[in-house]
């Protein structure tokens, strides 16, 4: 498909094309991804600080084969992974805001769907950001 050009450059003779239409969708998607990541990271940090107290206070019967220290370690690893993936999503939000590397921004928005925030709000926000990124594919470099 041939794009229509406006004019030719008087100096070098190359074609001058009209500027691309730019909307606010990538910027909104980037902001939503950053908010989603911050919600997930804050949830993980609050949960990490309360894991030990939660284990002591809970009256849930756990089989004798499962050690409480092992369960606490597994929870700490899971929340640490959420923090790491949240940082990755912040980078993706920055790239989406600047309209760079569309594929990486999409991957980070998909990662954000699996991050658990307060009442799954970060998941919903990541889905909205993903839809906005798909709608604005042509605006990325």
Secondary structure, DSSP 8 states (H G I E B T S, - for coil): ----EEEE-TTT--EEE------SHHHHHHHHHHHHHHHHHHHHHHHHHHHHHHHHH------TTS-HHHHHHHHHHHHHHHHHHHHHHHHHHHHHHTT--HHHHHHHHHHHHH---GGGHHHHHHHHHHHHHHHTGGG--
